[in-house]
Amino acid sequence: MTDISKKKKLDCKDLYGYLLTLSPSSLNALYNDPFTCLAVFRGLPELAKHYIMRTLFTNQSLSDAFVLSWCKKEWAKDHIEAVNKLKGLHIWVSFEIGTPMLRYEFNITFQTNLRIGLCGGGPVQATPLKAVEEKHARDVAFLDNYSKERWECILYYMTGSQVTGNAGVSQDVARVLINAGLLIFDHQEQATCITSSGFQFLLLDTSSQVWYFMVQHLNSMEPEILVQCLSFLFQTSFSVLGKDYPVNDLTEAQFSFLQLLREIGLAFQRKRKSKRFYPTRLAINLGSAVTGNSDSSSQQQGFLVVETNYRVYAYTDSVLHIALLSLFTDIKARFPSFTVALLSRESVQQALACGISAEQIIDFLKTRAHSQMTTSSPIIASTITDQIKLWEMERDRLRYSQGVLYNQFLSQSDFEMLRKFADEKNHLLWANNQKRLMVVSKSGHEDVKKYWKRNKPS
């Protein structure tokens, strides 16, 4: 049985939350790249940006009281948040001189490279990242279609759909999904199954999905490779859509990372030996996710109509939407741009067995509800939502435990003796006095068996 405690909310860190997990040495190595400094600067609160711009061209430390004087008292809470983020990201380093007087000093690595990122003046590369011409040029429409197909291929794989016309996903991508807890691998069936976290992942907007996937992949890297790949990812996010860039300046680790970006739709490279690549909109728009400012509501359009007879009508031609719907409904009929499904006890409990909760199913129906349904209150009839919750309670009210059955006692006194011992030791799971049956836990079986051997009638 699925443990209810495992149905926790998916932890989607923004850029600040992710960088806090890195060591100070890794952060300093990242700050050697102006693009990383620009990405971090872009993700800071407005007040923290203001503090950086006021101190970017100063070379002396500042007292805490002096910085506090920049902010009015009614904004003290925002001041504390801004300073804590600057210290947490090691942009400002705090120290005390003599008497307990706190002072802040700019991280010289971050300060220098942010100046370069904002004002220029860095070293000129032998082959700068600039647009170049090639015979097989690709336009923006092609790149958008390519990135959409590649990323949806991963989502199809997560739903268990068999989609024709694509190359599927590699073992590396599947391993990231499994290690992230979005999928579980059934060794007996030799197939993957979506988890509660995986279903929450599918409900996110695309930018947040891409960022979460990248974080899970980056967490498996060695620190030195991590810094190179993360710097390349931030550099790519500042690229120009529709322009191609050379690969000869990439390190070996970055080039291998580029091959993963190709597979998931963040970059297009005609073949592995091509000397240039195209960043796609997914890579360039990654900044909206890493700053925590992505808006999922603006991307999703309602297409579901849910009736009180448990029928669900989906006005969509998206194979992915239908695959998501099939996770917890029975598909009854499919037509062009229209699908009929049925919410049933079996279909909902099959989803519950994968770790999807009733609240997640109801949230999916609400967020994908057709515009005509949003005029009603509640959006989904209470008869539907209550029944889905009852099906979950019906399943979760039982707990399964491994145990050992004891029976065929010759006398009632023998049964009572052993039952009392098992109960006192908290090994007893169930007992029937009339039929002289008892079940003890598997962990307590040895203790009960030894006690019986010592005390049974000769």
LOLUM-320441 format. One record per residue (C-alpha): residue number from 1; x, y, z. Coordinates in Angstrom, 2 decimals. Last residue first. Layout:
N
> n;px;py;pz
> NUM;X;Y;Z
...
***
This chain:
458
> n;px;py;pz
> 458;5.27;-31.74;26.44
> 457;3.01;-28.75;26.76
> 456;4.39;-25.58;25.06
> 455;6.42;-23.22;27.26
> 454;9.97;-23.16;25.84
> 453;9.02;-23.87;22.22
> 452;6.22;-21.32;22.41
> 451;8.56;-18.59;23.70
> 450;11.02;-19.31;20.91
> 449;8.25;-19.05;18.28
> 448;6.94;-15.79;19.76
> 447;10.39;-14.20;19.75
> 446;11.12;-15.41;16.19
> 445;7.77;-14.15;14.84
> 444;8.18;-10.64;16.23
> 443;9.62;-9.11;13.07
> 442;7.05;-10.87;10.90
> 441;4.22;-9.50;12.99
> 440;1.93;-11.94;14.76
> 439;-1.34;-13.36;13.48
> 438;-3.69;-15.35;15.74
> 437;-6.29;-18.07;15.32
> 436;-8.00;-20.07;18.03
> 435;-11.33;-20.18;16.16
> 434;-13.29;-18.63;19.04
> 433;-10.47;-16.41;20.25
> 432;-9.78;-14.76;16.91
> 431;-6.55;-12.72;16.98
> 430;-4.88;-9.96;14.99
> 429;-1.57;-8.07;14.81
> 428;0.14;-9.34;17.96
> 427;3.84;-8.50;18.27
> 426;3.45;-5.73;20.82
> 425;5.46;-7.73;23.41
> 424;2.47;-7.86;25.78
> 423;0.17;-8.92;22.93
> 422;2.47;-11.73;21.79
> 421;2.70;-13.05;25.36
> 420;-1.08;-12.88;25.87
> 419;-1.76;-14.65;22.57
> 418;0.68;-17.43;23.49
> 417;-0.94;-18.14;26.83
> 416;-4.49;-17.74;25.50
> 415;-3.86;-20.27;22.70
> 414;-2.35;-22.81;25.05
> 413;-5.29;-22.36;27.45
> 412;-7.80;-22.86;24.63
> 411;-6.38;-26.27;23.87
> 410;-4.79;-28.19;21.00
> 409;-3.87;-25.06;19.05
> 408;-4.25;-25.59;15.30
> 407;-3.40;-21.98;14.35
> 406;-0.61;-19.36;14.26
> 405;-0.43;-17.12;11.15
> 404;2.74;-15.11;10.44
> 403;2.68;-11.44;9.44
> 402;3.53;-8.91;6.77
> 401;1.62;-5.66;7.15
> 400;-1.00;-4.00;4.97
> 399;-2.88;-0.97;6.21
> 398;-6.50;-0.30;5.32
> 397;-8.28;3.07;5.65
> 396;-6.26;4.44;2.74
> 395;-8.34;2.77;0.04
> 394;-11.75;3.82;1.25
> 393;-10.38;7.25;2.17
> 392;-9.20;7.73;-1.43
> 391;-12.54;6.61;-2.84
> 390;-14.24;8.97;-0.40
> 389;-12.08;11.88;-1.63
> 388;-13.10;11.16;-5.24
> 387;-16.73;10.95;-4.12
> 386;-16.57;14.31;-2.35
> 385;-15.05;16.03;-5.41
> 384;-17.68;14.64;-7.76
> 383;-20.73;15.31;-5.58
> 382;-19.28;18.72;-4.74
> 381;-19.66;19.79;-8.37
> 380;-16.42;21.07;-9.94
> 379;-16.25;24.86;-10.45
> 378;-17.95;25.52;-7.14
> 377;-19.41;27.95;-7.99
> 376;-20.13;28.11;-11.71
> 375;-18.64;30.68;-14.13
> 374;-15.46;28.59;-14.33
> 373;-17.42;25.85;-16.10
> 372;-17.90;27.90;-19.28
> 371;-14.15;28.60;-19.42
> 370;-13.44;24.86;-19.54
> 369;-11.82;23.34;-16.47
> 368;-8.09;22.55;-16.67
> 367;-7.21;24.15;-13.31
> 366;-10.26;22.61;-11.63
> 365;-9.93;19.08;-13.03
> 364;-6.21;18.99;-12.24
> 363;-6.83;20.30;-8.71
> 362;-9.41;17.54;-8.16
> 361;-6.91;14.89;-9.26
> 360;-4.16;16.42;-7.10
> 359;-6.48;16.57;-4.09
> 358;-7.37;12.89;-4.55
> 357;-3.71;11.95;-4.33
> 356;-1.48;10.41;-7.01
> 355;0.80;7.82;-5.40
> 354;0.64;5.20;-8.16
> 353;-2.01;3.25;-6.18
> 352;-4.10;6.42;-6.05
> 351;-4.19;6.45;-9.86
> 350;-5.51;2.88;-9.90
> 349;-7.96;3.94;-7.20
> 348;-9.31;6.65;-9.50
> 347;-9.71;4.30;-12.46
> 346;-11.36;1.54;-10.41
> 345;-13.82;3.83;-8.63
> 344;-14.82;5.45;-11.88
> 343;-14.41;8.82;-13.56
> 342;-15.46;8.40;-17.18
> 341;-13.89;9.80;-20.35
> 340;-15.16;11.28;-23.63
> 339;-12.67;12.92;-25.99
> 338;-13.03;15.78;-28.51
> 337;-10.60;17.52;-30.89
> 336;-11.10;14.80;-33.54
> 335;-13.01;12.02;-31.78
> 334;-12.10;9.68;-28.96
> 333;-14.46;7.48;-26.94
> 332;-14.60;5.77;-23.54
> 331;-11.29;6.78;-21.91
> 330;-11.40;5.47;-18.33
> 329;-10.18;8.12;-15.89
> 328;-7.24;8.64;-13.48
> 327;-4.09;8.48;-15.61
> 326;-6.17;8.69;-18.80
> 325;-6.55;12.44;-18.32
> 324;-2.80;12.95;-18.49
> 323;-2.60;10.91;-21.71
> 322;-5.48;12.93;-23.18
> 321;-3.68;16.18;-22.41
> 320;-0.48;14.80;-23.96
> 319;-2.26;13.73;-27.15
> 318;-3.46;17.29;-27.60
> 317;-6.61;17.46;-29.76
> 316;-8.65;19.14;-27.06
> 315;-12.25;19.54;-25.91
> 314;-12.13;16.98;-23.09
> 313;-15.50;15.75;-21.81
> 312;-15.58;14.09;-18.40
> 311;-18.48;11.88;-17.32
> 310;-18.95;11.35;-13.59
> 309;-22.77;11.74;-13.77
> 308;-22.34;15.19;-12.15
> 307;-20.68;16.47;-15.31
> 306;-17.06;17.55;-15.77
> 305;-16.20;19.74;-18.79
> 304;-12.47;19.97;-19.50
> 303;-10.62;22.26;-21.96
> 302;-9.26;25.12;-19.90
> 301;-6.17;26.88;-21.22
> 300;-2.90;26.65;-19.33
> 299;-0.05;29.05;-20.07
> 298;-1.23;32.12;-18.18
> 297;-2.06;30.07;-15.11
> 296;1.43;28.65;-14.90
> 295;3.09;31.99;-14.26
> 294;6.83;31.89;-13.96
> 293;8.41;34.45;-11.62
> 292;10.58;32.12;-9.51
> 291;13.77;33.69;-10.83
> 290;14.95;30.34;-12.18
> 289;11.65;29.84;-14.00
> 288;11.53;33.08;-15.97
> 287;15.25;32.76;-16.65
> 286;14.68;29.46;-18.49
> 285;13.15;31.49;-21.31
> 284;16.36;31.25;-23.37
> 283;16.68;27.51;-22.86
> 282;13.04;26.71;-23.66
> 281;13.06;29.18;-26.59
> 280;15.73;27.16;-28.33
> 279;19.52;27.58;-28.35
> 278;20.87;26.82;-31.84
> 277;24.11;24.88;-32.29
> 276;27.38;25.18;-34.16
> 275;30.28;23.01;-35.36
> 274;28.13;20.02;-36.25
> 273;29.71;16.71;-35.24
> 272;26.77;15.62;-33.09
> 271;24.25;16.27;-35.82
> 270;21.84;19.05;-36.70
> 269;22.33;20.66;-33.29
> 268;19.25;22.10;-31.64
> 267;19.22;23.22;-28.03
> 266;16.82;23.15;-25.09
> 265;14.71;20.36;-26.59
> 264;15.24;17.50;-24.12
> 263;17.58;15.57;-26.41
> 262;19.60;18.54;-27.58
> 261;20.13;19.73;-24.01
> 260;21.51;16.28;-23.19
> 259;23.97;16.58;-26.08
> 258;24.94;20.06;-24.87
> 257;25.96;18.58;-21.51
> 256;28.50;16.41;-23.34
> 255;29.85;19.58;-24.99
> 254;29.94;21.37;-21.63
> 253;31.95;18.54;-20.06
> 252;34.43;18.52;-22.95
> 251;34.83;22.28;-22.71
> 250;33.01;24.55;-25.13
> 249;34.87;27.10;-27.24
> 248;34.58;24.95;-30.39
> 247;30.78;24.81;-30.11
> 246;29.90;27.79;-32.30
> 245;26.59;29.68;-31.93
> 244;23.45;29.83;-34.08
> 243;20.89;32.63;-33.96
> 242;17.11;32.01;-34.03
> 241;16.55;33.12;-30.44
> 240;19.35;35.33;-29.18
> 239;21.40;33.94;-26.29
> 238;21.23;35.11;-22.67
> 237;19.82;31.77;-21.42
> 236;22.73;30.02;-23.15
> 235;25.23;31.74;-20.85
> 234;23.23;30.59;-17.83
> 233;23.31;26.98;-19.05
> 232;27.03;27.20;-19.90
> 231;27.79;28.46;-16.39
> 230;25.71;25.63;-14.93
> 229;27.57;23.09;-17.04
> 228;31.03;24.34;-16.10
> 227;30.23;24.71;-12.38
> 226;28.64;21.26;-12.23
> 225;31.64;19.65;-13.93
> 224;33.91;20.92;-11.15
> 223;31.44;20.03;-8.37
> 222;30.78;16.46;-9.64
> 221;27.36;16.02;-11.16
> 220;24.22;14.31;-9.81
> 219;22.71;17.56;-8.54
> 218;22.90;19.00;-12.05
> 217;20.40;16.42;-13.34
> 216;17.85;17.14;-10.62
> 215;18.30;20.89;-11.12
> 214;17.84;20.51;-14.88
> 213;14.57;18.64;-14.44
> 212;13.25;21.30;-12.07
> 211;14.26;24.07;-14.50
> 210;12.57;22.33;-17.45
> 209;9.36;21.70;-15.51
> 208;9.30;25.29;-14.24
> 207;9.58;26.61;-17.81
> 206;6.88;24.18;-19.03
> 205;4.21;25.15;-16.51
> 204;3.69;22.67;-13.68
> 203;0.87;20.08;-13.67
> 202;3.15;17.37;-15.11
> 201;5.52;17.78;-12.14
> 200;2.63;17.30;-9.72
> 199;1.94;13.98;-11.45
> 198;5.60;13.04;-11.13
> 197;5.61;13.90;-7.44
> 196;2.67;11.54;-6.90
> 195;4.50;8.86;-8.85
> 194;4.40;7.75;-12.49
> 193;5.11;4.11;-13.33
> 192;8.04;2.67;-15.24
> 191;8.19;-0.74;-16.88
> 190;10.04;-4.04;-16.50
> 189;6.84;-5.57;-15.05
> 188;8.71;-7.32;-12.24
> 187;11.41;-4.69;-11.96
> 186;8.83;-1.89;-11.58
> 185;10.74;1.36;-12.03
> 184;9.45;4.42;-10.22
> 183;8.93;7.80;-11.84
> 182;9.08;11.41;-10.63
> 181;11.30;10.43;-7.71
> 180;14.22;12.56;-8.96
> 179;16.34;9.42;-9.38
> 178;13.65;7.96;-11.67
> 177;13.33;11.06;-13.85
> 176;17.12;11.49;-14.07
> 175;17.55;7.82;-14.98
> 174;14.96;8.10;-17.76
> 173;16.88;11.05;-19.21
> 172;20.17;9.12;-19.13
> 171;18.55;5.97;-20.52
> 170;17.48;7.88;-23.60
> 169;13.99;9.07;-24.42
> 168;11.75;8.20;-27.37
> 167;12.92;8.66;-30.95
> 166;9.74;10.22;-32.18
> 165;7.01;9.42;-34.72
> 164;4.92;7.13;-32.60
> 163;3.86;7.79;-29.02
> 162;3.28;4.94;-26.61
> 161;1.97;6.65;-23.51
> 160;3.30;5.75;-20.06
> 159;2.47;9.16;-18.61
> 158;6.16;9.83;-17.97
> 157;7.12;8.87;-21.51
> 156;4.58;11.29;-22.94
> 155;6.11;14.03;-20.75
> 154;9.57;13.23;-22.10
> 153;8.30;13.34;-25.69
> 152;6.60;16.61;-24.85
> 151;10.06;18.11;-24.35
> 150;11.34;16.90;-27.70
> 149;8.25;17.89;-29.67
> 148;8.03;21.37;-28.15
> 147;11.74;22.04;-28.67
> 146;11.54;21.03;-32.33
> 145;8.39;23.05;-33.04
> 144;9.88;26.16;-31.48
> 143;13.19;25.66;-33.32
> 142;11.43;25.22;-36.67
> 141;9.33;28.35;-36.17
> 140;12.42;30.34;-35.15
> 139;14.29;29.58;-38.37
> 138;16.97;26.97;-39.03
> 137;20.03;27.35;-41.30
> 136;21.38;24.26;-43.07
> 135;24.08;25.94;-45.16
> 134;25.54;27.89;-42.29
> 133;25.95;31.53;-41.34
> 132;27.35;32.67;-38.03
> 131;25.83;34.51;-35.06
> 130;28.27;35.48;-32.36
> 129;29.79;33.65;-29.45
> 128;33.36;34.91;-29.86
> 127;36.04;32.83;-31.55
> 126;39.39;34.07;-30.22
> 125;37.59;35.34;-27.14
> 124;37.85;39.00;-26.15
> 123;38.65;39.51;-22.46
> 122;36.03;41.48;-20.52
> 121;35.30;45.15;-20.98
> 120;31.53;45.04;-20.96
> 119;29.36;47.31;-18.81
> 118;26.75;45.05;-17.26
> 117;28.44;41.65;-17.56
> 116;31.90;43.08;-17.01
> 115;30.77;44.91;-13.88
> 114;29.05;41.69;-12.76
> 113;32.38;39.92;-13.28
> 112;34.31;42.25;-10.98
> 111;31.69;42.41;-8.24
> 110;31.12;38.65;-8.18
> 109;34.82;37.93;-7.84
> 108;35.37;40.76;-5.33
> 107;32.62;39.53;-3.01
> 106;31.50;42.93;-1.68
> 105;32.18;43.65;1.99
> 104;29.60;44.10;4.71
> 103;30.16;45.35;8.28
> 102;28.77;44.35;11.66
> 101;29.99;46.33;14.63
> 100;30.51;44.26;17.77
> 99;33.59;46.22;18.92
> 98;36.80;45.43;17.08
> 97;35.84;44.78;13.45
> 96;33.04;42.32;12.64
> 95;32.45;40.45;9.36
> 94;29.79;40.02;6.68
> 93;30.52;38.92;3.10
> 92;28.16;40.26;0.45
> 91;27.64;38.30;-2.74
> 90;28.04;35.10;-0.74
> 89;24.60;33.87;-1.93
> 88;23.32;33.72;1.64
> 87;24.81;37.13;2.41
> 86;23.03;38.83;-0.48
> 85;19.87;36.90;0.32
> 84;20.01;37.90;3.98
> 83;20.56;41.55;3.05
> 82;17.51;41.60;0.76
> 81;15.24;39.82;3.25
> 80;16.29;42.13;6.09
> 79;15.66;45.21;3.96
> 78;12.28;43.90;2.85
> 77;11.25;43.55;6.51
> 76;12.58;47.03;7.32
> 75;10.43;48.63;4.63
> 74;8.27;50.64;7.06
> 73;11.46;51.88;8.72
> 72;12.74;53.58;5.58
> 71;15.75;52.06;3.78
> 70;19.12;53.56;2.96
> 69;19.87;54.08;6.66
> 68;20.07;50.29;7.07
> 67;23.13;50.24;4.82
> 66;24.89;52.72;7.12
> 65;23.89;50.80;10.25
> 64;25.25;47.55;8.79
> 63;28.59;49.18;8.14
> 62;29.99;49.29;4.62
> 61;33.28;47.84;3.34
> 60;35.34;49.67;0.75
> 59;35.92;49.22;-2.98
> 58;32.88;51.00;-4.39
> 57;31.74;50.53;-8.01
> 56;29.02;47.95;-7.42
> 55;27.91;49.47;-4.10
> 54;24.79;51.41;-5.09
> 53;23.99;48.93;-7.88
> 52;24.18;46.02;-5.46
> 51;21.88;47.70;-2.91
> 50;19.30;48.42;-5.63
> 49;19.39;44.83;-6.82
> 48;18.80;43.70;-3.22
> 47;15.80;46.06;-3.04
> 46;14.35;44.63;-6.24
> 45;14.61;41.05;-5.04
> 44;17.37;38.95;-6.70
> 43;16.85;36.72;-9.75
> 42;18.30;39.11;-12.33
> 41;21.48;39.53;-10.27
> 40;21.94;35.76;-10.19
> 39;21.54;35.55;-13.97
> 38;23.91;38.50;-14.51
> 37;26.53;36.93;-12.23
> 36;26.19;33.64;-14.10
> 35;26.68;35.43;-17.44
> 34;29.77;37.22;-16.08
> 33;31.47;33.84;-15.37
> 32;33.96;33.75;-12.48
> 31;30.94;33.89;-10.17
> 30;30.41;30.17;-10.72
> 29;33.78;29.36;-9.14
> 28;32.88;31.55;-6.16
> 27;29.58;29.71;-5.83
> 26;31.29;26.31;-5.97
> 25;33.73;27.37;-3.23
> 24;30.86;28.65;-1.07
> 23;29.15;25.24;-1.32
> 22;25.93;24.85;-3.29
> 21;22.52;24.25;-1.71
> 20;21.91;27.99;-1.44
> 19;22.26;28.17;-5.22
> 18;19.08;26.08;-5.60
> 17;16.90;28.21;-3.35
> 16;18.11;31.41;-5.01
> 15;17.50;30.04;-8.52
> 14;13.97;28.90;-7.69
> 13;13.41;25.61;-5.93
> 12;10.52;23.36;-6.88
> 11;9.79;21.10;-3.89
> 10;6.93;18.87;-5.01
> 9;4.32;18.69;-2.28
> 8;4.23;15.52;-0.27
> 7;2.38;12.31;-0.92
> 6;4.97;10.15;0.81
> 5;3.17;10.45;4.16
> 4;0.21;8.58;2.69
> 3;2.28;5.43;2.28
> 2;1.17;3.51;-0.76
> 1;0.00;0.00;0.00
***
